[in-house]
Amino acid sequence: FQSQKAENLVFDNKNLESFTPDELVYYNGTNPERPIYLGLDGLVYDVTIGQEYYKLGGKYHALAGRDASLELHLVGAGIVRRKYPVIGYLKS
């Protein structure tokens, strides 16, 4: 995985959607009508099933709607990778 660019990956037999940082902010957990996404190592994960943690006021809300790679590498990256589906990739 490390040698491949996220842009070239395919998950669940579908091409991944791309997100700029400005687009990812739209999915930051402040609107209960929208899914909640976060970025990790160039990929975008749908963390909506953990919304109690990522919604506004949740313990990890600060990670939602942005590239949270730095924080998640301190603690939590493995959990995100195991628990949540990849739905896209980050583009700069």
Protein Blocks (a to p, Z undefined) as FASTA:
>chain_A
ZZpcfklpceehiacddddfklmmmmnopamkbccdddeehiacdfklmmmmmmghiakl
mmgopafklmmmmnojlmmmmmpccfbdcdZZ
